[in-house]
Amino acid sequence: MRLKLRVTPKSRADEIVGMREDGALHVRVSAAPESGKANDAVIRLLRQVLGLPGSAVRLKAGASSRDKWVELDGIDAAELTRRLGTDRT
């Protein structure tokens, strides 16, 4: 499945904030957006929170943007919502 993200780099902590009204998952990471560090932090955070193996989370679009698309293997929309415990914020 594909998931739209809105990423805020250089935050105090790595965290998933919740679903935005536009359907994007809001994610904050402490890494700076240089040399792919923030992208790597986003992928690590999603893998950890969702309990997915290394190759199951891939950045598909938006490497240099705050708006990103990731592809997730081994999880559907209902399970994603359950694991995140999020509603729209």
KAVENKA-V650208 format. One record per residue. PSI is psi as a letter, one per 40 degrees, with the letter a starting at -180 (999 if undefined). OMEGA is omega in degrees with one decimal (999 if undefined). D_LAST is the distance of its C-alpha to the last C-alpha in whole Angstrom. Layout:
BEGIN
PSI/OMEGA/D_LAST, PSI/OMEGA/D_LAST
END
This chain:
BEGIN
i/176.8/21, i/-177.7/20, h/177.6/16, h/179.9/15, i/167.0/14, h/-171.7/13, h/172.9/15, h/178.9/16, i/177.4/19, f/176.4/21, i/-179.7/19, d/-176.3/20, i/173.4/19, h/-178.3/18, i/172.4/15, h/-174.7/12, d/-179.1/8, a/-179.9/6, h/176.7/6, i/179.2/5, d/-179.6/7, e/177.7/10, e/179.2/10, i/174.0/10, h/-179.3/10, h/-177.8/9, h/175.0/13, h/175.4/15, i/-178.8/18, e/-178.6/21, i/176.7/24, i/-179.8/25, g/179.3/25, h/178.9/28, f/176.7/31, e/-177.2/28, d/179.5/27, d/177.9/23, d/178.4/23, d/179.5/25, d/178.2/22, d/-179.3/20, d/178.5/22, d/-179.2/23, d/179.7/20, d/178.5/18, d/-178.0/22, d/-176.1/22, d/-177.2/18, e/179.9/19, f/-178.8/23, i/177.8/24, i/-174.6/28, d/-174.9/28, e/-174.6/29, e/179.4/26, h/-177.6/24, h/173.8/25, h/-177.6/24, d/-179.0/25, i/174.2/24, f/-177.0/23, d/-178.2/25, e/-177.6/25, i/173.1/22, d/177.4/18, h/-174.5/17, i/171.7/18, h/174.4/19, i/175.6/20, h/-178.7/22, h/175.8/22, i/173.9/25, e/179.2/25, i/176.7/22, i/-173.8/21, d/-179.4/17, d/179.4/17, d/176.4/19, d/179.3/16, d/179.5/13, d/-177.8/16, d/178.5/16, d/-177.4/13, f/-175.2/12, i/167.0/8, i/178.3/6, h/178.7/4, 999/999/0
END
